[in-house]
Structure formats: C-alpha cells, structure tokens
Amino acid sequence: MTGGLNSGLKPLADIDGDPVFDEPWQAQSLAIADSLVQRGLFSAQDWSAALGQALSEARTRNETDNHDTYYRCVISALESLIASSTDIDDLAMAQKRKDWESAYRATPHGQPVEL
C-alpha cells in the first residue's frame, strides 16, 4: 500500500471519505471535553461515565440513535461535569445558553456570533 493508511482521505473524514462531523460545533464539543480532561478538570474515566450515562438516558427516552442525539448527549455530559466540577451551576449555564441563542438569532447569516 503506497501513501500510508490515510492516503487520499479528506481531513475529518472517515475511511469511506464521509465527513465525521455534521457541524463544526460537534467537533468543538469533543475538543472542549478533551481540553478539560487534559487540564485536569475531570478525568477521562469521569468523561466516559458521564457520556455513557447521557447516552443511556437517551436510549431510555427512546431517542433515535443518530449523530444529533449523540452530540446532544456530549453537550449534556459536558454540562453535567462542569456543574459538578466547578462553581458554574445549572442556572448560570441556562442563562449563558439564552444569551448565546439571542446572539445567534440576532446575527446576520454568515457572520460570526458574538456575545
């Protein structure tokens, strides 16, 4: 095999050349989780357990097993770990989410969202 195993693959593509992420925020959410593990905010084991718990809860609610559900579970697990590992509580996260949603809706298409 010439060129190595990943020869010809697009960045962030799987072995078939399909995109790994549907949206940039999906990659960013996993990068945030990795960064917080690397900084010691929580362990890789805690991250794995929290994500597993969020996925289990989604299955219990009979949510469709797809990318959207998976990445909503990633966000849920991150929020849970951040709430339990920092002084940032659920109320503060909910307010920040509202702020971002308002900023997103007020931002013209194609422009960066700013708070």
C-alpha positions as CSV (number, residue, x, y, z in Angstrom):
1,M,0.0,0.0,0.0
2,T,1.5,3.3,-1.1
3,G,1.0,6.6,0.7
4,G,0.1,5.1,4.1
5,L,-3.3,4.1,5.6
6,N,-4.8,7.6,5.4
7,S,-3.6,8.5,2.0
8,G,-6.3,10.3,0.0
9,L,-8.7,10.9,2.9
10,K,-10.1,14.3,3.4
11,P,-9.4,15.9,6.8
12,L,-12.1,14.9,9.3
13,A,-13.3,12.2,7.1
14,D,-13.9,8.5,7.9
15,I,-12.4,5.6,5.9
16,D,-15.1,5.9,3.3
17,G,-14.4,9.6,2.8
18,D,-17.6,10.7,4.5
19,P,-17.5,13.6,6.9
20,V,-17.0,12.6,10.6
21,F,-18.9,15.7,11.9
22,D,-22.2,17.1,10.5
23,E,-21.5,20.5,12.1
24,P,-18.4,22.3,13.4
25,W,-19.9,22.5,16.9
26,Q,-19.8,18.8,17.1
27,A,-16.0,18.7,16.7
28,Q,-15.7,21.7,19.0
29,S,-17.7,20.0,21.8
30,L,-15.4,16.9,21.7
31,A,-12.3,19.2,21.6
32,I,-13.7,21.1,24.7
33,A,-14.1,17.8,26.5
34,D,-10.6,16.7,25.6
35,S,-9.2,20.0,26.7
36,L,-10.9,19.8,30.1
37,V,-9.6,16.3,30.6
38,Q,-6.1,17.4,29.7
39,R,-6.4,20.3,32.1
40,G,-7.5,18.0,34.9
41,L,-11.0,19.5,35.5
42,F,-12.2,15.9,35.3
43,S,-10.7,12.6,34.4
44,A,-11.1,10.6,31.2
45,Q,-13.0,8.0,33.2
46,D,-15.4,10.6,34.5
47,W,-15.9,11.9,31.0
48,S,-16.6,8.4,29.7
49,A,-19.0,7.6,32.5
50,A,-20.9,10.9,32.1
51,L,-21.2,10.4,28.3
52,G,-22.3,6.8,28.8
53,Q,-24.9,8.0,31.3
54,A,-26.2,10.6,28.9
55,L,-26.4,8.1,26.1
56,S,-28.2,5.5,28.4
57,E,-30.7,8.2,29.4
58,A,-31.3,9.0,25.7
59,R,-32.0,5.3,25.0
60,T,-34.4,5.1,27.9
61,R,-36.3,8.1,26.4
62,N,-36.3,6.1,23.1
63,E,-34.4,8.8,21.3
64,T,-33.2,8.0,17.8
65,D,-29.7,6.6,17.7
66,N,-28.0,9.2,15.3
67,H,-25.4,11.9,15.2
68,D,-27.8,14.6,16.6
69,T,-28.7,12.5,19.6
70,Y,-25.0,11.6,20.2
71,Y,-23.8,15.2,20.2
72,R,-26.7,16.4,22.3
73,C,-25.5,13.8,24.8
74,V,-22.0,15.1,24.5
75,I,-23.2,18.6,25.5
76,S,-25.4,17.2,28.3
77,A,-22.4,15.2,29.7
78,L,-20.2,18.3,29.5
79,E,-22.7,20.4,31.3
80,S,-23.2,17.8,34.0
81,L,-19.4,17.5,34.6
82,I,-18.9,21.3,34.5
83,A,-21.7,21.8,37.1
84,S,-20.2,19.1,39.4
85,S,-16.6,20.2,38.9
86,T,-16.8,24.0,39.0
87,D,-18.6,26.9,40.6
88,I,-20.7,27.2,37.4
89,D,-24.2,26.0,38.2
90,D,-27.1,24.9,36.1
91,L,-28.7,28.3,36.4
92,A,-25.6,30.1,35.1
93,M,-25.3,27.7,32.2
94,A,-29.0,28.1,31.3
95,Q,-28.6,31.9,31.3
96,K,-25.4,31.7,29.1
97,R,-27.4,29.4,26.7
98,K,-30.1,32.0,26.5
99,D,-27.5,34.7,25.8
100,W,-26.0,32.7,23.0
101,E,-29.4,31.9,21.5
102,S,-30.3,35.5,21.5
103,A,-27.0,36.5,19.9
104,Y,-27.3,33.7,17.3
105,R,-30.8,34.9,16.3
106,A,-29.6,38.5,16.1
107,T,-26.6,37.7,14.0
108,P,-26.9,38.0,10.2
109,H,-26.3,34.8,8.3
110,G,-22.6,34.1,7.6
111,Q,-21.4,36.5,10.3
112,P,-19.7,35.3,13.5
113,V,-21.8,35.1,16.6
114,E,-20.7,37.4,19.3
115,L,-22.0,37.9,22.9
